Amino acid sequence: MGQGIANVLLVALGGAIGGMGRFAMSNVVARWLGKAFPWGTLVVNATGALAAGWLLGSQGVPGTPDALWLFTVAGLLGGYTTVSSFSLQTLELWQGGQAGRAAFNISATLLLGISMAALGWLLAGGHA
């Protein structure tokens, strides 16, 4: 099997596992906090950003992505985190006359995501 095919399979496997994790985490959080606000997606994106920041801080970005980076960042975290759900849920809030909640979702996602990525990087020792 060629290196290119192996890399694609690593990303695909990571993406499948990450997608299942996103589905499970979003549902658990929705059961705990309700569905009036997309808390599950916010938690998923924040924890994914924390993990990505930790990986960056502990490994840095490889010049040529290695197998671990492809599996975890491109695959697992790519499948786990979700811009599409965030976008659709924000649009749904906006269209439902909940402009304040839509704005809060945008602000919270961006600020929490960047903060969690930075925290992950710091926790890993910031060796980027």
C-alpha positions as CSV (number, residue, x, y, z in Angstrom):
1,M,0.0,0.0,0.0
2,G,1.4,3.4,-1.0
3,Q,2.1,6.1,1.6
4,G,-0.6,8.3,0.0
5,I,-3.3,5.6,0.5
6,A,-2.1,4.9,4.0
7,N,-2.4,8.6,4.9
8,V,-5.9,8.8,3.4
9,L,-6.9,5.8,5.5
10,L,-5.5,7.3,8.7
11,V,-7.5,10.5,8.1
12,A,-10.6,8.5,7.2
13,L,-10.3,6.3,10.4
14,G,-9.7,9.3,12.6
15,G,-12.6,11.2,11.0
16,A,-15.0,8.3,11.6
17,I,-14.1,8.0,15.2
18,G,-14.2,11.8,15.7
19,G,-17.6,12.0,14.1
20,M,-19.0,9.3,16.4
21,G,-17.5,11.2,19.3
22,R,-19.1,14.4,18.2
23,F,-22.5,12.8,17.9
24,A,-22.2,11.2,21.4
25,M,-20.9,14.3,23.1
26,S,-23.4,16.6,21.5
27,N,-26.3,14.3,22.6
28,V,-25.0,13.9,26.2
29,V,-24.6,17.7,26.6
30,A,-28.1,18.3,25.0
31,R,-29.6,15.9,27.5
32,W,-27.9,17.7,30.4
33,L,-28.5,21.3,29.4
34,G,-31.4,21.1,26.9
35,K,-31.7,22.1,23.3
36,A,-32.7,25.7,23.6
37,F,-29.1,26.6,22.8
38,P,-26.5,24.5,20.9
39,W,-24.4,23.7,24.0
40,G,-23.3,20.4,22.7
41,T,-21.7,21.9,19.6
42,L,-20.1,24.6,21.8
43,V,-18.6,21.9,24.1
44,V,-17.4,19.8,21.2
45,N,-15.7,22.7,19.5
46,A,-14.1,23.9,22.7
47,T,-12.8,20.5,23.7
48,G,-11.6,19.9,20.2
49,A,-9.7,23.3,20.2
50,L,-8.2,22.3,23.6
51,A,-6.9,19.0,22.1
52,A,-5.6,20.7,19.0
53,G,-3.8,23.3,21.0
54,W,-2.3,20.6,23.2
55,L,-1.0,18.7,20.2
56,L,0.4,21.9,18.7
57,G,2.2,22.7,22.0
58,S,3.6,19.3,22.5
59,Q,4.6,18.5,18.9
60,G,4.4,21.6,16.8
61,V,3.2,21.4,13.3
62,P,5.3,18.9,11.4
63,G,6.9,20.1,8.2
64,T,5.4,17.0,6.5
65,P,2.5,15.8,8.5
66,D,3.3,12.4,10.1
67,A,0.9,9.6,10.8
68,L,0.0,10.7,14.3
69,W,-0.8,14.3,13.1
70,L,-2.9,13.0,10.2
71,F,-4.9,10.7,12.3
72,T,-5.4,13.0,15.3
73,V,-5.6,16.5,13.9
74,A,-6.8,16.1,10.3
75,G,-8.9,13.0,11.0
76,L,-10.1,12.7,14.6
77,L,-10.4,16.4,15.5
78,G,-11.5,17.2,12.0
79,G,-14.4,14.8,12.4
80,Y,-15.0,15.7,16.0
81,T,-15.3,19.5,15.7
82,T,-17.8,21.1,13.4
83,V,-18.1,24.4,11.7
84,S,-21.2,23.2,9.7
85,S,-23.3,22.4,12.8
86,F,-22.2,25.7,14.4
87,S,-23.2,27.6,11.3
88,L,-26.6,26.0,10.8
89,Q,-27.5,26.3,14.5
90,T,-26.5,29.9,14.6
91,L,-28.6,30.6,11.4
92,E,-31.5,28.7,13.0
93,L,-31.3,30.9,16.1
94,W,-31.1,34.1,13.9
95,Q,-34.0,33.0,11.8
96,G,-36.0,32.1,14.9
97,G,-35.8,35.7,16.1
98,Q,-33.1,35.0,18.7
99,A,-30.5,37.4,17.4
100,G,-29.0,37.7,20.9
101,R,-28.5,34.0,21.3
102,A,-27.0,33.8,17.7
103,A,-24.5,36.6,18.6
104,F,-23.7,34.9,21.8
105,N,-23.1,31.6,20.0
106,I,-20.7,33.3,17.5
107,S,-18.8,35.1,20.3
108,A,-18.6,32.2,22.7
109,T,-17.5,29.8,20.0
110,L,-14.7,32.1,18.7
111,L,-13.5,33.3,22.2
112,L,-13.8,29.9,23.8
113,G,-12.2,28.1,20.9
114,I,-9.1,30.4,20.7
115,S,-8.8,30.4,24.5
116,M,-9.0,26.6,24.7
117,A,-6.4,26.2,21.9
118,A,-4.1,28.5,23.8
119,L,-4.7,26.7,27.1
120,G,-4.0,23.4,25.4
121,W,-0.8,24.8,24.0
122,L,0.3,26.1,27.4
123,L,-0.6,22.8,29.2
124,A,1.6,21.0,26.7
125,G,4.5,23.3,27.4
126,G,4.2,25.3,24.2
127,H,7.0,23.7,22.3
128,A,5.8,24.9,18.9
